[in-house]
């Protein structure tokens, strides 16, 4: 995850995610014939988020790479849908915001997953297809920071050109949230768990020769959804026991 100094909003499409880990997430494997592309000369960059606890410790993290034994027929690409501009007021139990991103090419959908921090309360990830069909990809009415799972789709899950992915999130910055580090603070985007994020990962299967700089329609920066209308509408079609207020 890029830091604020190298914000996720400044990440180039060619700076590809290969994987990420959050609490509760199991190992993830790609379908047969599908692989991430790592071009010659690329750097592998690992970023870790540490939170101090007053005790010295040692990090023994490691990664493992499995190389394709035959030329892949499809390429995997992780798209990030995010909003870095939210400001959660002190004590607000139902602050909401959202972001979206629209495909400019045909793709297949492999998986999606939500990411917030300790004030995260709920998130929906939705696909709005060019036919007008609306599909709820993930509905998490009770978000838990300790169980940040990916939802993996079966084979042949088309995401045609013009499909818009929406991520709608709700945070609880009140005293009623027992995990809240400080209900009296104003909260913005940041890497530490006492800060917050609105981030949805969408893993796509694309043509191996696709230009990842042209995967999504302009504007390339995610359009923040209207907090009072679009985010509320994103939840409206589903039962949800936390009222969205703005």
C-alpha positions in Angstrom: 0.0 0.0 0.0 1.5 3.4 -0.9 2.1 5.8 1.9 0.7 9.3 2.0 4.0 10.6 0.6 3.6 8.3 -2.4 -0.2 8.2 -2.2 -2.3 5.5 -3.7 -3.8 8.2 -5.8 -0.4 8.8 -7.3 0.2 5.1 -8.2 0.7 4.5 -11.9 -1.3 1.7 -13.5 2.0 0.1 -14.5 2.9 -0.1 -10.8 1.0 -3.3 -10.3 -0.1 -5.0 -7.2 0.9 -8.6 -7.0 -0.7 -9.4 -3.7 -1.6 -8.0 -0.4 -2.3 -9.3 3.1 -4.7 -8.1 5.7 -5.9 -9.8 8.9 -7.9 -12.9 8.3 -7.1 -13.3 4.6 -6.2 -16.8 3.3 -3.8 -17.6 0.5 -5.0 -16.7 -3.0 -4.4 -18.7 -6.3 -5.1 -17.6 -9.8 -7.1 -19.8 -12.3 -5.1 -22.1 -14.6 -3.6 -20.2 -17.6 -3.7 -16.9 -15.7 -0.7 -15.1 -14.2 0.6 -11.6 -13.2 3.0 -10.1 -15.7 6.4 -9.0 -14.2 8.5 -7.4 -16.9 12.3 -7.7 -17.0 13.9 -4.9 -15.0 10.9 -4.6 -12.6 11.5 -3.9 -8.9 9.6 -5.9 -6.2 8.6 -3.5 -3.6 7.2 -4.7 -0.2 5.5 -2.3 2.2 4.7 -3.2 5.8 2.4 -1.3 8.2 3.7 -1.5 11.7 2.0 -0.2 14.8 4.2 0.3 17.9 3.3 -1.4 21.1 6.2 -0.5 23.3 8.1 -3.8 22.8 10.9 -4.5 20.4 10.2 -7.2 17.9 11.7 -8.9 14.8 10.0 -9.2 11.4 10.5 -12.5 9.7 8.1 -11.9 6.8 8.8 -13.6 3.5 7.1 -14.0 0.1 7.0 -16.9 -2.4 6.6 -16.6 -6.1 5.3 -19.4 -8.4 6.4 -19.0 -12.0 4.2 -20.2 -14.8 5.5 -23.4 -16.4 3.8 -22.6 -19.8 3.0 -19.2 -21.4 -0.2 -17.9 -19.7 -3.2 -17.2 -22.0 -4.6 -14.5 -19.6 -3.1 -11.8 -17.4 -4.3 -10.9 -13.9 -4.5 -7.3 -12.8 -5.6 -5.9 -9.4 -7.5 -2.6 -9.7 -7.9 -0.4 -6.7 -11.0 1.6 -6.1 -10.5 4.2 -3.4 -11.4 7.6 -1.9 -8.6 9.5 -0.1 -10.5 12.7 0.4 -13.0 11.8 3.1 -13.0 13.5 6.5 -14.8 11.6 9.2 -16.1 14.0 11.9 -15.5 13.3 15.6 -18.3 11.1 17.1 -20.1 10.4 13.9 -21.6 6.8 14.1 -22.6 6.5 10.4 -20.3 8.6 8.2 -20.4 7.4 4.6 -18.5 7.9 1.4 -17.7 6.0 -1.9 -15.7 5.7 -5.0 -16.0 4.3 -8.5 -14.1 3.2 -11.5 -15.3 2.2 -15.1 -13.8 -0.3 -17.4 -12.7 0.8 -20.8 -12.0 -2.8 -22.1 -13.7 -6.2 -21.8 -12.5 -8.3 -18.8 -13.3 -11.2 -16.6 -13.9 -10.7 -12.8 -11.9 -12.9 -10.6 -12.3 -11.5 -7.0 -13.2 -8.5 -5.0 -12.5 -7.5 -1.4 -13.1 -4.5 0.9 -10.5 -2.8 3.1 -11.0 -0.3 5.9 -9.5 0.1 9.4 -10.8 0.0 12.9 -13.7 2.4 12.4 -14.9 0.5 9.3 -18.6 -0.5 9.8 -20.0 -1.6 6.4 -19.1 -1.8 2.7 -20.8 -2.8 -0.5 -19.0 -3.4 -3.8 -21.3 -3.2 -6.8 -21.0 -3.7 -10.5 -23.1 -1.5 -12.8 -23.1 -3.2 -16.2 -23.6 -1.3 -19.5 -26.9 -3.1 -19.9 -28.3 -1.3 -16.9 -28.1 -4.4 -14.7 -26.9 -3.7 -11.1 -25.2 -6.6 -9.3 -24.1 -6.6 -5.7 -20.7 -8.3 -5.7 -20.0 -8.0 -2.0 -22.3 -7.0 0.8 -20.6 -6.6 4.2 -23.1 -5.1 6.7 -20.9 -5.8 9.7 -17.3 -5.1 8.7 -14.6 -6.7 10.9 -11.0 -5.5 10.6 -9.8 -9.0 11.7 -11.5 -10.8 8.9 -10.8 -9.1 5.6 -11.7 -11.8 3.2 -11.7 -11.8 -0.6 -14.8 -13.0 -2.5 -13.6 -15.2 -5.4 -15.9 -15.8 -8.4 -16.1 -18.9 -10.4 -15.0 -19.1 -14.0 -16.6 -17.0 -16.8 -17.7 -14.0 -14.8 -17.7 -11.3 -17.5 -17.1 -7.6 -16.8 -17.7 -6.0 -20.2 -16.4 -2.6 -21.3 -18.4 0.1 -19.6 -18.9 -1.8 -16.3 -18.6 0.6 -13.4 -17.4 -0.7 -10.1 -18.8 1.2 -7.0 -17.4 0.9 -3.5 -19.7 2.4 -0.8 -18.5 2.5 2.8 -19.7 3.4 6.3 -17.5 4.2 9.3 -18.4 4.4 13.0 -16.4 7.1 14.8 -18.5 7.1 17.9 -17.9 5.9 21.5 -20.2 2.9 20.7 -17.5 1.4 18.5 -15.3 -0.5 21.0 -12.4 -0.7 18.5 -12.4 3.1 18.0 -8.9 4.4 18.9 -10.2 8.0 19.6 -13.9 9.0 19.1 -12.9 12.6 19.6 -10.6 12.8 16.6 -11.3 13.9 13.0 -10.2 11.0 10.8 -8.6 11.0 7.3 -6.9 8.6 5.0 -3.7 7.1 6.4 -1.7 3.9 6.6 -1.9 3.4 10.4 -4.9 1.6 11.9 -5.9 4.7 13.9 -6.4 6.4 10.5 -8.8 5.1 7.9 -9.1 3.9 4.4 -11.8 3.3 1.8 -10.3 0.8 -0.6 -11.8 -2.0 -2.7 -9.6 -4.5 -4.5 -11.0 -5.8 -7.8 -8.9 -8.6 -9.5 -9.4 -8.8 -13.2 -8.5 -11.3 -15.9 -7.4 -9.4 -19.1 -5.8 -10.1 -22.4 -2.0 -10.6 -21.9 -1.2 -7.8 -24.4 -3.6 -5.3 -22.9 -2.3 -1.8 -22.1 -3.0 -1.4 -18.4 -2.8 2.4 -18.8 -6.0 2.1 -20.8 -8.0 -0.3 -18.8 -10.3 2.3 -17.3 -12.2 5.3 -18.6 -11.2 8.8 -17.9 -11.1 10.4 -15.4 -8.6 7.8 -14.1 -8.9 9.1 -10.6 -11.9 7.5 -9.0 -15.0 9.7 -8.9 -16.2 10.1 -5.3 -19.9 9.2 -5.2 -22.3 11.7 -3.7 -22.3 10.9 0.0 -26.0 11.5 0.6 -27.5 10.1 -2.5 -25.4 7.6 -4.4 -24.0 5.9 -1.3 -27.4 5.6 0.3 -28.8 4.2 -3.0 -26.0 1.6 -3.1 -27.3 0.1 0.1 -31.0 0.8 -0.5 -31.8 -2.4 -2.4 -30.6 -4.6 0.4 -31.6 -5.1 4.0 -29.2 -3.1 6.2 -29.6 -2.6 9.9 -27.5 0.5 10.2 -29.2 3.8 8.9 -27.1 5.8 6.6 -27.1 9.5 7.6 -25.1 12.4 6.2 
